[in-house]
């Protein structure tokens, strides 16, 4: 029997009344009816009886509910965006496979018919067990190094995933890195200082031929998606952005975005980036060619985060400091 207390409603990052989002996006007139629906879904499809629905957090057309059960807390996550359903189903399969390989991920709990993601009445829902941990704290360099090591192991596992071709495509078709960076400089970097653009062009021109591995990657590896406890990574979550990409592009992106969560995104320090990269290389040392490309990709990813207008969190000075001086 679900407790009578209504779940707390929150928006993950949007500035909007969560009650309006609950009604307009998910069709629930109030939080009590949403909690009862979650309880009914878990009862019918997972044979799980819940004691309480404590909290519902919404982001876009996705929602996440924390529920209490006699055997511990669970997380029910659902989407009402049908175009995302194939990706959600494949992400659940991938996460289950990674869990079987010993990676720290939040494995889906199978429904009673064996499905990892249940689609019914315009909703796609998955269930997970709550994993103890707090979001990665970039002030703790032990956590930062551990995160770098986990990314290397995760990439190794993703490179071996046998059903990588089943992941629905995201982003654009493959292009050489030199072309991608040059195209970006030509079309999206006008707000950056000319000297910074010229320096990055010079780095691209001097880079070795692009022979970097192209594989499946997580592509959203940052504090918001990394849970830690006692200096160790307990879970990497949210595989919905998984795509094919160069593993070094993901490494550079993660090093730049590592501290970002939901609001007021800002860069990490050079010390944090160095600790993260050291942790990565403790598991997978880079070749000289890869090291050379990383020296191009890090400033590219940093410059890509500089906003065209106000810069309250300091992306511009951080990015410019990563460019080599003449």
TORVEXGU-131132 format. One record per atom (N, C-alpha, C): x, y, z. Coordinates in steps of 0.05 Angstrom, whole numbers, padded with zeros to 5 digits, always signed. Example, Ala and Ser with C-alpha at 12.3 -4.5 7.8 and 13.67 -1.06 7.14 Angstrom:
2
+00264-00114+00156 +00246-00090+00156 +00264-00066+00156 +00257-00045+00142 +00273-00021+00143 +00258+00001+00157 
REM end
This chain:
326
+00017-00024+00000 +00000+00000+00000 +00018+00025+00000 +00015+00042-00020 +00030+00066-00022 +00021+00086-00001 +00040+00100+00012 +00034+00119+00033 +00018+00142+00020 +00002+00156+00037 -00015+00177+00028 +00001+00203+00021 +00025+00206+00032 +00041+00230+00028 +00048+00232-00002 +00044+00255-00014 +00049+00259-00042 +00079+00262-00047 +00089+00253-00070 +00117+00256-00076 +00124+00285-00080 +00149+00292-00074 +00160+00319-00079 +00165+00321-00109 +00158+00343-00121 +00162+00348-00150 +00185+00367-00154 +00203+00361-00173 +00225+00378-00179 +00231+00378-00210 +00243+00400-00219 +00254+00401-00246 +00284+00396-00244 +00295+00380-00262 +00324+00374-00260 +00340+00399-00266 +00334+00413-00288 +00350+00437-00295 +00333+00460-00305 +00309+00455-00314 +00292+00476-00326 +00280+00494-00304 +00277+00519-00311 +00263+00538-00293 +00234+00538-00300 +00218+00521-00288 +00190+00519-00294 +00176+00507-00270 +00150+00514-00267 +00134+00503-00245 +00131+00473-00250 +00141+00456-00232 +00140+00427-00237 +00111+00416-00239 +00092+00429-00226 +00064+00419-00228 +00054+00424-00256 +00061+00446-00268 +00053+00451-00296 +00066+00431-00315 +00091+00424-00310 +00105+00405-00327 +00092+00377-00323 +00085+00370-00299 +00073+00344-00293 +00047+00341-00308 +00032+00362-00310 +00006+00361-00323 +00010+00363-00354 +00025+00384-00362 +00027+00389-00391 +00043+00368-00406 +00063+00356-00394 +00080+00336-00408 +00071+00307-00402 +00062+00302-00378 +00057+00274-00370 +00028+00268-00365 +00011+00289-00364 -00018+00284-00362 -00028+00278-00335 -00014+00285-00314 -00023+00281-00286 -00032+00307-00274 -00056+00307-00263 -00067+00331-00252 -00054+00339-00226 -00042+00320-00212 -00028+00327-00187 -00008+00305-00181 +00009+00310-00160 +00030+00291-00154 +00020+00265-00142 -00003+00266-00129 -00015+00241-00118 -00022+00222-00140 -00035+00232-00161 -00042+00214-00183 -00018+00203-00198 +00004+00219-00200 +00028+00209-00212 +00040+00187-00195 +00040+00190-00168 +00051+00169-00151 +00035+00144-00153 +00008+00146-00154 -00008+00122-00157 -00003+00108-00183 +00001+00123-00205 +00007+00111-00231 +00033+00096-00230 +00054+00108-00218 +00080+00094-00216 +00076+00068-00201 +00061+00069-00179 +00056+00045-00163 +00042+00023-00179 +00022+00032-00195 +00007+00012-00211 +00025+00000-00233 +00042+00016-00245 +00060+00006-00266 +00079-00015-00255 +00091-00009-00232 +00110-00028-00220 +00097-00053-00210 +00072-00050-00201 +00057-00074-00192 +00051-00092-00216 +00041-00080-00238 +00031-00096-00260 +00054-00108-00276 +00075-00093-00281 +00096-00102-00299 +00121-00114-00286 +00126-00105-00261 +00150-00116-00247 +00142-00133-00223 +00116-00134-00216 +00107-00148-00192 +00121-00137-00167 +00123-00111-00166 +00136-00097-00144 +00115-00080-00130 +00111-00084-00105 +00093-00068-00088 +00109-00047-00074 +00102-00022-00077 +00117-00001-00064 +00103+00010-00040 +00120+00019-00020 +00109+00031+00004 +00105+00061+00001 +00121+00074-00016 +00119+00103-00020 +00132+00111-00046 +00121+00133-00057 +00134+00146-00080 +00143+00173-00068 +00170+00176-00065 +00180+00198-00049 +00186+00223-00065 +00194+00220-00090 +00203+00243-00105 +00201+00238-00134 +00193+00258-00150 +00192+00256-00179 +00207+00280-00191 +00227+00274-00207 +00244+00295-00219 +00239+00293-00249 +00235+00316-00262 +00229+00317-00291 +00250+00332-00306 +00255+00323-00331 +00274+00336-00349 +00264+00331-00377 +00257+00352-00392 +00246+00348-00418 +00221+00331-00416 +00219+00310-00432 +00196+00292-00431 +00204+00266-00417 +00223+00268-00398 +00231+00245-00382 +00225+00251-00353 +00220+00230-00337 +00215+00233-00309 +00228+00210-00294 +00236+00215-00269 +00249+00196-00252 +00236+00196-00225 +00227+00173-00215 +00213+00171-00189 +00229+00153-00171 +00234+00164-00146 +00246+00148-00125 +00223+00135-00109 +00224+00108-00106 +00203+00094-00092 +00215+00076-00071 +00201+00074-00049 +00209+00056-00027 +00194+00030-00029 +00209+00008-00025 +00197-00019-00025 +00207-00035-00001 +00195-00057+00006 +00205-00073+00029 +00233-00082+00025 +00243-00084+00000 +00270-00094-00005 +00290-00072-00012 +00282-00047-00008 +00300-00024-00013 +00288-00004-00033 +00303+00017-00037 +00293+00038-00055 +00300+00031-00084 +00281+00039-00101 +00284+00035-00130 +00280+00061-00145 +00289+00062-00170 +00285+00086-00187 +00270+00077-00212 +00247+00089-00216 +00231+00084-00240 +00235+00108-00258 +00244+00103-00283 +00249+00124-00302 +00232+00120-00326 +00217+00140-00335 +00201+00137-00359 +00202+00161-00377 +00194+00156-00402 +00194+00177-00423 +00168+00176-00437 +00159+00199-00446 +00135+00201-00463 +00142+00212-00491 +00168+00209-00498 +00177+00218-00525 +00182+00194-00542 +00162+00186-00559 +00165+00161-00574 +00189+00158-00591 +00199+00181-00601 +00223+00180-00618 +00248+00170-00603 +00246+00171-00576 +00269+00162-00559 +00267+00133-00551 +00244+00120-00556 +00239+00093-00545 +00259+00073-00556 +00266+00072-00582 +00286+00052-00590 +00313+00056-00577 +00321+00081-00573 +00347+00087-00560 +00346+00078-00531 +00324+00083-00517 +00321+00075-00489 +00323+00045-00486 +00310+00030-00504 +00311+00001-00503 +00340-00009-00508 +00354+00003-00527 +00381-00006-00532 +00400+00002-00509 +00395+00026-00497 +00412+00034-00475 +00408+00016-00451 +00384+00005-00447 +00379-00014-00425 +00394-00040-00430 +00393-00049-00455 +00408-00074-00462 +00438-00070-00458 +00448-00047-00467 +00477-00041-00464 +00484-00040-00435 +00469-00026-00418 +00475-00023-00390 +00475-00050-00376 +00456-00067-00383 +00455-00094-00372 +00480-00110-00379 +00489-00107-00404 +00513-00121-00414 +00538-00111-00399 +00540-00085-00395 +00563-00073-00381 +00563-00083-00352 +00540-00084-00340 +00538-00094-00312 +00549-00123-00311 +00542-00138-00330 +00552-00166-00331 +00582-00168-00335 +00594-00147-00346 +00623-00146-00349 +00638-00134-00325 +00623-00127-00304 +00635-00117-00280 +00639-00087-00279 +00627-00072-00298 +00630-00043-00298 +00611-00031-00278 +00619-00008-00266 +00601+00005-00246 +00579+00020-00260 +00557+00007-00265 +00534+00020-00278 +00509+00013-00262 +00487+00027-00268 +00461+00021-00255 +00446+00003-00273 +00446-00023-00267 +00434-00043-00284 +00404-00042-00283 +00390-00046-00305 +00361-00046-00304 +00351-00072-00291 +00328-00069-00277 +00315-00092-00264 +00295-00103-00285 +00298-00128-00293 +00279-00139-00313 +00250-00139-00303 +00232-00133-00321 +00203-00137-00315 +00198-00166-00313 +00174-00173-00304 +00169-00202-00299 +00168-00218-00325 +00164-00204-00348 +00165-00219-00373 +00193-00218-00386 +00213-00207-00371 +00240-00206-00380 +00248-00181-00394 +00230-00163-00401 +00237-00139-00415 +00253-00120-00396 +00273-00107-00407 +00288-00087-00392 +00276-00059-00394 +00260-00055-00414 +00247-00029-00418 +00218-00036-00428 +00199-00027-00413 +00171-00034-00419 +00158-00010-00433 +00147-00016-00457 +00132+00005-00472 +00103-00002-00471 +00087+00017-00462 +00058+00013-00460 +00044+00040-00459 +00022+00043-00474 +00005+00067-00474 +00021+00093-00477 +00040+00093-00496 +00055+00117-00502 +00076+00124-00482 +00084+00104-00465 +00105+00108-00445 +00126+00086-00447 +00151+00094-00443 +00172+00074-00441 +00185+00077-00414 +00184+00055-00398 +00193+00056-00370 +00214+00035-00365 +00234+00042-00349 +00253+00023-00339 +00255+00026-00308 +00266+00005-00296 +00268+00005-00266 +00297-00002-00259 +00308+00012-00239 +00335+00007-00229 +00335+00007-00198 +00355-00006-00187 +00359-00004-00158 +00375+00022-00152 +00368+00034-00129 +00383+00058-00122 +00412+00050-00114 +00431+00065-00125 +00459+00061-00118 +00468+00082-00099 +00481+00074-00078 +00490+00093-00058 +00514+00109-00069 +00513+00135-00067 +00535+00151-00076 +00526+00180-00081 +00545+00198-00081 +00540+00226-00087 +00552+00233-00114 +00542+00254-00126 +00554+00263-00151 +00583+00269-00148 +00599+00262-00168 +00628+00267-00168 +00634+00295-00158 +00652+00297-00139 +00661+00322-00128 +00689+00328-00139 +00691+00347-00157 +00717+00352-00170 +00737+00365-00151 +00729+00372-00127 +00748+00382-00106 +00763+00358-00094 +00754+00334-00098 +00767+00310-00087 +00782+00297-00110 +00808+00301-00110 +00825+00291-00133 +00826+00261-00133 +00821+00247-00111 +00820+00218-00111 +00796+00209-00128 +00773+00222-00124 +00750+00216-00140 +00755+00222-00170 +00768+00244-00175 +00774+00252-00203 +00791+00232-00217 +00813+00223-00203 +00830+00202-00215 +00815+00176-00219 +00798+00169-00200 +00782+00145-00202 +00764+00146-00226 +00752+00170-00231 +00734+00174-00253 +00749+00170-00280 +00773+00181-00281 +00789+00178-00306 +00795+00149-00311 +00802+00133-00290 +00807+00105-00294 +00782+00090-00303 +00760+00097-00292 +00735+00084-00299 +00727+00090-00328 +00732+00114-00337 +00726+00121-00365 +00743+00103-00384 +00768+00099-00377 +00785+00082-00395 +00774+00054-00396 +00766+00043-00372 +00755+00015-00372 +00729+00014-00386 +00712+00035-00383 +00686+00036-00396 +00690+00036-00426 +00708+00053-00436 +00713+00054-00465 +00723+00027-00476 +00740+00014-00461 +00749-00013-00470 +00726-00032-00473 +00708-00031-00453 +00684-00049-00454 +00666-00041-00477 +00661-00016-00481 +00643-00007-00502 +00654-00014-00530 +00681-00014-00532 +00693-00021-00558 +00688-00050-00565 +00682-00067-00544 +00677-00095-00548 +00648-00103-00549 +00630-00083-00546 +00601-00089-00544 +00592-00102-00571 +00581-00126-00570 +00575-00140-00596 +00552-00128-00611 +00534-00113-00598 +00511-00102-00612 +00512-00072-00616 +00537-00062-00619 +00541-00033-00622 +00526-00022-00646 +00522-00039-00667 +00509-00029-00691 +00479-00027-00687 +00468-00036-00664 +00440-00033-00659 +00432-00007-00645 +00453+00008-00636 +00448+00034-00623 +00439+00053-00644 +00415+00065-00642 +00406+00085-00662 +00426+00108-00664 +00430+00116-00689 +00451+00136-00694 +00444+00163-00682 +00464+00177-00672 +00461+00204-00663 +00483+00220-00677 +00480+00247-00676 +00501+00265-00687 +00503+00262-00717 +00526+00270-00728 +00529+00271-00757 +00546+00247-00767 +00546+00244-00793 +00563+00223-00805 +00592+00228-00800 +00608+00207-00802 +00636+00209-00797 +00650+00229-00815 +00667+00246-00804 +00684+00264-00819 +00711+00263-00805 +00733+00267-00820 +00759+00269-00806 +00759+00292-00786 +00775+00289-00765 +00776+00309-00744 +00785+00336-00755 +00804+00336-00773 +00814+00361-00784 +00791+00376-00797 +00774+00361-00812 +00751+00374-00825 +00731+00384-00804 +00725+00368-00784 +00706+00376-00764 +00714+00401-00749 +00739+00402-00741 +00748+00426-00726 +00749+00450-00744 +00759+00447-00768 +00760+00469-00787 +00732+00480-00794 +00713+00461-00798 +00685+00469-00803 +00674+00485-00779 +00680+00476-00755 +00671+00489-00731 +00683+00517-00730 +00708+00520-00735 +00721+00546-00735 +00708+00565-00756 +00701+00554-00778 +00690+00570-00800 +00661+00579-00795 +00646+00563-00779 +00617+00568-00777 +00607+00575-00749 +00622+00569-00728 +00611+00572-00701 +00630+00586-00682 +00651+00597-00691 +00671+00608-00673 +00676+00638-00676 +00658+00652-00690 +00663+00680-00695 +00664+00697-00670 +00653+00688-00648 +00652+00703-00623 +00679+00700-00608 +00697+00683-00617 +00722+00679-00603 +00743+00698-00614 +00764+00705-00598 +00785+00722-00608 +00799+00710-00632 +00806+00727-00651 +00819+00717-00676 +00845+00703-00670 +00859+00712-00650 +00885+00698-00643 +00880+00670-00633 +00858+00666-00618 +00851+00639-00609 +00844+00621-00632 +00828+00631-00651 +00821+00615-00674 +00845+00608-00691 +00863+00627-00694 +00887+00622-00710 +00904+00601-00697 +00906+00603-00671 +00923+00584-00656 +00912+00555-00659 +00885+00553-00657 +00873+00526-00660 +00877+00516-00689 +00874+00533-00708 +00879+00525-00736 +00907+00515-00739 +00926+00529-00727 +00954+00520-00729 +00958+00493-00716 +00945+00487-00694 +00947+00461-00681 +00936+00439-00699 +00913+00445-00712 +00901+00426-00730 +00919+00420-00754 +00930+00441-00765 +00948+00438-00788 +00973+00421-00781 +00983+00424-00757 +01007+00409-00749 +01001+00382-00738 +00975+00374-00736 +00969+00348-00724 +00976+00325-00743 +00981+00302-00732 +00987+00278-00748 +00961+00268-00762 +00963+00251-00782 +00939+00241-00795 +00920+00228-00775 +00894+00232-00780 +00873+00222-00761 +00870+00192-00765 +00883+00177-00747 +00879+00148-00747 +00869+00139-00719 +00854+00156-00706 +00844+00150-00679 +00821+00129-00680 +00819+00113-00660 +00798+00092-00659 +00770+00105-00659 +00752+00094-00674 +00724+00103-00676 +00707+00081-00664 +00692+00087-00643 +00679+00065-00628 +00654+00076-00613 +00640+00059-00600 +00618+00067-00583 +00629+00080-00557 +00617+00103-00550 +00626+00118-00526 +00601+00127-00511 +00605+00134-00485 +00583+00144-00468 +00574+00172-00477 +00593+00190-00479 +00591+00217-00490 +00576+00237-00472 +00571+00229-00446 +00561+00249-00427 +00573+00244-00400 +00599+00239-00401 +00614+00231-00377 +00622+00256-00362 +00607+00263-00341 +00612+00287-00325 +00599+00283-00297 +00604+00302-00280 +00596+00299-00252 +00566+00291-00248 +00549+00303-00265 +00520+00297-00263 +00514+00268-00268 +00532+00253-00281 +00526+00225-00288 +00546+00205-00275 +00560+00214-00254 +00580+00197-00241 +00574+00198-00211 +00569+00175-00199 +00564+00172-00171 +00589+00161-00157 +00596+00172-00134 +00620+00164-00120 +00614+00160-00090 +00629+00142-00078 +00628+00137-00049 +00655+00127-00040 +00666+00138-00018 +00691+00130-00007 +00714+00131-00028 +00714+00152-00044 +00735+00155-00063 +00734+00138-00088 +00713+00122-00091 +00710+00105-00114 +00685+00111-00129 +00685+00105-00155 +00661+00109-00172 +00643+00085-00167 +00618+00091-00158 +00599+00069-00154 +00581+00065-00178 +00577+00085-00194 +00561+00082-00218 +00565+00104-00238 +00566+00097-00264 +00564+00115-00286 +00535+00112-00296 +00520+00133-00298 +00492+00131-00305 +00486+00146-00331 +00462+00143-00341 +00451+00157-00364 +00467+00152-00389 +00461+00129-00402 +00474+00122-00427 +00457+00130-00452 +00439+00149-00448 +00421+00156-00470 +00434+00172-00492 +00458+00183-00487 +00473+00198-00507 +00494+00181-00521 +00495+00155-00515 +00515+00138-00527 +00515+00140-00557 +00539+00140-00568 +00542+00143-00597 +00569+00133-00606 +00574+00133-00632 +00600+00126-00643 +00616+00152-00646 +00641+00151-00636 +00657+00175-00635 +00686+00166-00630 +00705+00183-00634 +00733+00178-00626 +00734+00177-00596 +00748+00157-00585 +00750+00156-00555 +00765+00180-00544 +00784+00191-00559 +00799+00214-00550 +00782+00239-00550 +00762+00241-00568 +00744+00264-00567 +00727+00262-00542 +00718+00238-00535 +00703+00235-00509 +00721+00242-00486 +00746+00233-00486 +00765+00239-00464 +00768+00269-00461 +00773+00283-00483 +00777+00312-00481 +00751+00325-00472 +00729+00317-00482 +00703+00329-00474 +00698+00325-00444 +00703+00300-00435 +00699+00294-00407 +00718+00311-00389 +00743+00314-00397 +00762+00330-00381 +00753+00359-00379 +00741+00369-00400 +00732+00397-00399 +00705+00400-00384 +00687+00381-00387 +00660+00383-00375 +00657+00369-00349 +00679+00358-00338 +00677+00340-00315 +00662+00352-00292 +00664+00377-00287 +00651+00389-00263 +00622+00397-00268 +00611+00394-00292 +00585+00405-00297 +00563+00387-00286 +00542+00401-00276 +00518+00387-00266 +00494+00398-00280 +00476+00411-00266 +00450+00419-00278 +00448+00450-00281 +00461+00465-00265 +00458+00494-00265 +00486+00507-00264 +00488+00531-00276 +00512+00547-00273 +00538+00531-00280 +00537+00519-00303 +00560+00503-00312 +00585+00520-00313 +00607+00508-00303 +00633+00522-00304 +00655+00502-00308 +00679+00512-00317 +00702+00495-00322 +00715+00486-00296 +00731+00464-00299 +00747+00455-00276 +00775+00467-00280 +00791+00464-00259 +00818+00475-00260 +00837+00458-00275 +00861+00468-00282 +00881+00453-00295 +00890+00429-00278 +00890+00433-00252 +00897+00411-00234 +00877+00388-00235 +00852+00394-00237 +00831+00373-00239 +00834+00359-00266 +00838+00374-00288 +00841+00361-00314 +00865+00342-00314 +00887+00351-00302 +00911+00334-00301 +00906+00309-00285 +00892+00311-00263 +00887+00287-00246 +00869+00268-00261 +00849+00278-00275 +00831+00261-00291 +00846+00247-00313 +00862+00261-00327 +00877+00249-00349 +00898+00229-00339 +00909+00234-00315 +00928+00215-00303 +00913+00190-00295 +00889+00192-00285 +00873+00169-00278 +00867+00152-00302 +00860+00166-00324 +00854+00152-00349 +00879+00136-00359 +00902+00149-00359 +00926+00137-00369 +00937+00115-00351 +00928+00115-00326 +00936+00093-00308 +00924+00067-00318 +00902+00068-00333 +00889+00044-00344 +00896+00041-00373 +00899+00063-00388 +00905+00061-00416 +00924+00084-00424 +00950+00079-00423 +00969+00099-00432 +00964+00107-00461 +00968+00133-00467 +00965+00143-00494 +00990+00140-00510 +00987+00135-00536 +01010+00134-00554 +01019+00163-00559 +01043+00166-00570 +01052+00193-00577 +01033+00207-00596 +01022+00193-00616 +01003+00205-00635 +00977+00214-00620 +00968+00197-00602 +00944+00204-00587 +00949+00228-00569 +00972+00229-00556 +00979+00252-00540 +00979+00278-00556 +00990+00276-00580 +00990+00299-00598 +00962+00308-00605 +00944+00289-00610 +00917+00297-00617 +00902+00308-00592 +00908+00297-00569 +00894+00307-00545 +00901+00336-00540 +00925+00344-00547 +00933+00372-00545 +00918+00390-00564 +00906+00379-00584 +00888+00394-00602 +00859+00393-00592 +00851+00370-00583 +00823+00366-00576 +00815+00380-00550 +00833+00381-00531 +00827+00395-00506 +00820+00424-00510 +00837+00440-00524 +00829+00468-00528 +00805+00471-00546 +00801+00453-00565 +00777+00454-00582 +00752+00451-00565 +00752+00431-00548 +00728+00426-00532 +00724+00449-00512 +00746+00461-00502 +00744+00483-00484 +00733+00508-00498 +00743+00514-00521 +00733+00537-00536 +00704+00533-00545 +00696+00508-00550 +00668+00503-00558 +00649+00510-00535 +00658+00511-00510 +00641+00517-00488 +00638+00547-00482 +00654+00563-00496 +00653+00592-00491 +00628+00603-00503 +00611+00616-00487 +00586+00627-00497 +00591+00652-00513 +00573+00659-00532 +00577+00683-00548 +00572+00709-00533 +00558+00708-00511 +00552+00732-00496 +00565+00732-00469 +00549+00737-00448 +00560+00738-00421 +00571+00710-00414 +00592+00711-00397 +00606+00687-00390 +00609+00686-00359 +00587+00683-00344 +00589+00686-00315 +00605+00664-00301 +00609+00641-00313 +00624+00620-00300 +00653+00617-00309 +00662+00634-00328 +00690+00635-00335 +00700+00615-00355 +00683+00608-00375 +00693+00589-00395 +00714+00602-00413 +00711+00628-00419 +00730+00641-00438 +00758+00641-00426 +00763+00652-00402 +00790+00652-00392 +00802+00624-00389 +00785+00605-00381 +00794+00577-00379 +00804+00566-00406 +00787+00571-00427 +00794+00560-00453 +00819+00574-00464 +00821+00600-00462 +00844+00614-00472 +00870+00606-00458 +00868+00599-00432 +00891+00591-00417 +00902+00564-00427 +00886+00548-00441 +00894+00522-00451 +00908+00523-00478 +00908+00546-00491 +00921+00548-00517 +00951+00554-00512 +00968+00542-00529 +00996+00547-00527 +01002+00576-00533 +01021+00588-00519 +01028+00616-00524 +01047+00617-00548 +01046+00639-00563 +01064+00642-00586 +01093+00640-00578 
REM end
